Each structure stands twice: as C-alpha cells, then as structure tokens.
C-alpha cells in the first residue's frame, strides 16, 4: 500500500465564538482603559481586576490570550496548580512570585496582561493545610498588586530594591490582571432543577452576578470589579453556531462531511459538556475518516 499523501488543510478557526462576544467586548474595553490611561496621575485608583467565571471548555484562557494579542501586550499565565510558594521545600525551582517579578522586569516598557487561572484553588475551604494558606496569601498579594519583601533570586541573593520598585510600578500602573475560575460547586447548585408541586420540574435560576456576590467569599469580592464576566455552559444554538461558522473555513471537499458529522455529534457534546473542544474533536474525526478513505482507496481503486 502506498503512503497516503498529506491532507492540505488551510483552515483557521474563528478567534471569537458567538457565546464569547459579550465578555470579549468588556475585556477589550478594560484593556484599552488600562493601557491608554496614565494611572499614576489619577487621584483615585482604577479597579480593573476582572474575574472571568465559567465551566471548563468555554474558552476562558483563549479569550484572555486573544485580548493580549490584539493589544500587543506581553502575556503571562499563572496556574495555581503549579504555583511554587515562597520558602517552599523545592529549592530547585523558581518561586512563582520571583518568576512574576522577572517577567515584569524583562518587559519594563511594555503593557502586560497577567492571567491567573484556577482561582478557586486559592479560596477552597476544603484545603486548610500550610501550603494552601501560603498560596492564598500570595495570590491575594498579587491581586492587591503588592510585591512581597525580600524576594531572592535563584542564587539566594535578595533582589535589589530598585529592581523591585520598577517591577512594582509595572504591576500597579501597566498591568491588566484577569483571573479565571470555574467555581464548579456554584454552577452545580445553580443548575439543579428543583422539584415543584405535583412533581413538576421548576426552572432553575441563571448564574447571575448577584448570586455570585452572595456565594463568593468577601475576600474575593473585594478584590475584583463588581461586574463579573460570566461565560455560561454552551447551549444547542452555540454548538450550531460554532459548527456553521467553522464550516465556512473548511475546504469544500470536506465541508459536507464536517457539517453532517457535526450535527450528529451535537447532542453528545451537550451531554458531555465539551464546550469549545467539540470543534477540535469533530475536526479530528473528520480528518481520520478522510484519511481512512484515502487508505481504502489505495487498497481497492473501486472504493470511493
């Protein structure tokens, strides 16, 4: 059997999906404000820290990265699962705070978007061990834009005050902080359909800023803008919109197969809560089918 030729696939997916548009517009406006105003000259501090909330798969990380690219800003993503606390036992790795300071120092003349992912890990009441308490304190310092004192470099030397002062200025006046969280327990509580009289299913309330303000700890509420940026779970219409918009960028010889298989897979995608990963899985399945067809044609020219 001859080797199948590579599939020429000059396709690009849309940068912003329909369900992301409202959040994208608000992040875009905030970034423009952060980088277009000399904050150090204002009589009052701007409250720009933004909290992006939504279940996995709705594209939170991609959205913030897109904002950074459009504003030509340096982008640093910090995931709390990988946070290395100050004074930790792992001396072979750079602490997260020092990594942030070094990033700000290297880009001293550039706007910065700092993305904090998995914020819920910093406030989980299920974890009260020493590491979690230190993590919470360090993350809150970052949200308060206060670099810790006596940070040490990789050689154990205290970082000079002039370096810290310059990084502090970048953090206070030239950095847009966006945090992301799933708050899965809140989503699950809000999405449950209570049983009404005579066994009827009552419609559950939507996850709203007011509900979040009541559910979230005050220590989180006080560190972000009052307007939470909510990306809800994708509905049937959102999956259809993703499918049809992407199909316009699929090569013509694959488009019919892409649409047909996509419509068939939408119910399963909703059930599995695939979110934006639906398009990636679908494209993989289509190309696997196409590749198998090519290989079968090599075996038997009579097979179409």
N, C-alpha and C positions, 0 to 999 in steps of 0.2 A: 504494500500500500504506500502510495506516495504521501509525502508530508503535506498537510493542508496549508494553503497559503494564508498569511496573516490577514485578519479582517480589518479593512480600512474603516475606522470608526471616528470620524472627525466630529464628535458630538460634545457639547458642553451643556451642563445643566444650568437652569436659571439661578441667578445669585440670590434672589429673594422669592420665597413662595408666598402665595396669597395669604396664608394664615399668619405670616410673619410681618406683614406690611405695617400694621399699626404700631408694633413695637419698634420696628426698624426706623420709622419716621421720628419717633420720640427720642431714640438713641442718637440718631443723626443730628437732631436739633440740639441736644445736650452737648454732644461732642463739638459742634460748631461754637457753642457758647464757651465751653472750656478752653478751646484753643484760639478763640477770637477776642477774648477779653483779658486785659491785664489785671488779674485778680488781686495782686499785691497792692494795687492802688485803690481798691474798693473799700468803703467804710464798713461793710458787712461781708462776712464770708459767704461764698456761694455754697449751697447744699446740692451738690451734683452726684454724690454717691448713688448709684442706681442698683436696684435689686430686681433681677430677672428671674421669674419663677415659672416653672413648667415641668411636666414629667419628662422622662428620658425620651429622646427621639424627636423632639420638636425643633431642634436646630439652634439651641441657645449658644453653644460655642461658635458655630459657624457664623451666626449673626453678628457677634461681637468682633470676630476676626474680619468680617466684611466691613464693618464700620471703621476699624483701624486702617484697612487698606484704602478706603475711599478718602480718609482724611490724611493719608500719608503719615500716619503716626507709628511709632515703634510699639510693638505689641508684646506683652509679657503675660503668659497664662500661668497661674499658680493653682495647683490642685491640692486640696487639703489632705487627701490620702497620702500624698508624697511630701508633705511639709516636714522639714527637719528643724526641730526646736533648738533654741539657744541652750547651750550647756548639755546637749544630749550625749548619749554614750557613743554614738557613731562619729568618731573623730576623723574618719577618712572622708567624710562628705562635707560639703559646704552647707552651712545652715541656710535656711530659706531667706531669712532677713538679710544676711550678707549678700546672697545672690541678688536680691532686690536692690540693695544699695549699689552693688557693682553695675547692675543694669542701668540704673538711673545715672550713675557716674559716666558710663560709656556714652550715653545719649543725652549729654548735658544740654545740648542745644536743639533738642527735638521734642515734639509733643509725644506723650506716652499714654497708651491705654493699658491699664492693668486689670486683668480679668481673674477674679477669684472664683474658682469652681468648687462645688460640693460644700457650700457654706453651711449646710445643715449639720455637718460633722462637727462644727465648732460650737453648736448650741444643743447637741443631743444630751438630754438629761439621763440617758441610759449609760453614758460614759462619764464617770467622775474620777477616773484614775489620774495619776500625776501628769502623764503625757497630755491627756485631754484638757486638763486645766491650764497647762502651759500653752497648748495650742490655742485655746480660746483667748487667753490674754494677749498672745502675739498677733492673732488675727484682728482683735479689737484695736490694738495699737496701729495696725496698718489702716484700718477703716477710719481711725482718728487722725491718720497722717502724721504719726509721731514715730520717728526712728528711734529705736532703743539706744540707750547709752552703752559705751564701752564695747561696741562691736569689735570682733577680732577677725583678722584676715586668715588665710589658710595656714600661715606660718605661726599663728598665735599672737601676732602683734596687734595692739589696739589701733584701730583705724583712726587716722588723724582728724582733728575737729574741723579743718577746712573742707575735707572730703565729705564728711557727714553733713556739714552745713550746706554744701552745694547740692547734695542729694536731697536734703530736707526741703530746699527751695523748689526742686523739680517736683517733689511729691506734693507739696502744698499748692503750687501755682501752675503747674504744667502737666498734671496727670489726671486723667479721667478714670475713675475706679468703677468697675461694673462687677457685681457679684452675682453668682448663679446658684440656684438651689432647686431641688425637687420638692422638698417637704412632702414626701410621699404619704405620710400619715394624714396630713391635712387633705390632700387630694382624695384619699380613700374615704375619709369621713364625709367629705362634701359630695362625693359621687354616689354614695349609697342611697338607694331609693327606699324611704321608709314605707311601711305598710299602713295604709289608712283604714277607714271603716269598711267593713264587708270585704276585706282582703284586697282592696284596690291599691295599686301602686301609686304613691304620690310622687310628683316630680321633685327631685332634689334641687336645692338651691345651687346656683353657679358659684364658683370660687371667685369672690369679689375682693377688692381692696379692704372693704370694711370687715369682712370675715377674717382676712389675713391679719388685720390690725388687732383683732381680738385674740387670734390664735397664737401669733408670734410673740416671743419674749420681748419685753420692753427694751432690753439691751440691744436688740437687733433693730427694732422700730426706730429708735432714737438715732441710729447711725446712717439712715438712708432717707432719701426723698420720700415724701408722703405718698407719691404716686408709684405704686408697684407696677412693674411691667410683666404682664401675665400672658404666657403662651399656653392656651388650653390644649387638651388632647385633640388630635385631629379627628374630624368627622368625615362622613362619607363624601361630602362635597369637596373637602380639602384634598382627599386622595384623588378624586376625579380631576380636580384642577391640576395637581402635580403631574398626573399621568398625561393629560392632554397637552399641557404646556411643554413637557419634556418631549413628547412625540413629535413636536414641530422641529426639534433639533436632531431627531433620529434619522439616519439615512433612509431614503424612500423604500429600499428593498427590505428593510426591517420594520417599517412603521406599522404595517397591518398586524404583524405578529406581536409587536410590542403592545399595541392597544388591546388586542384580543386577550392576550395573556394577562395584561394589567387589569382589565375589567373583571376577569375571573378571580383574580387574587385579592381584590379589594376587601371582600368580606373577611377573609382570613387575616389580612393586615389590620383591620379594625379590631378583630378579636384578640390578636397578639400584641396590639398597641405598638406596631412597628414604627409609626411616625415617618420621618424623612428617610429612614433606612429602607422603606418599601421600594423606592425608586432604584436604589443600589442593588437590592436583591433581584428586582424584576429585570434590570439590565443584564445582570449576571446570568439569569435563567434564559433570557432571550439569546444571548451570545453562546451559551452552552448548547442550546437547541440548534442554533445556526452552525456551530462547529460540528455537532454530531451529524447534521445533514450533509455537510461537506465531506466528512469521512465516509458516510454511507455511499455518497455518490462516487467516491474513489473506488469503493468495493464493487459497486454494481452501477454502471452507467445508466441503467434503466430506471433507477430510483431518482425521483425529483425531490 
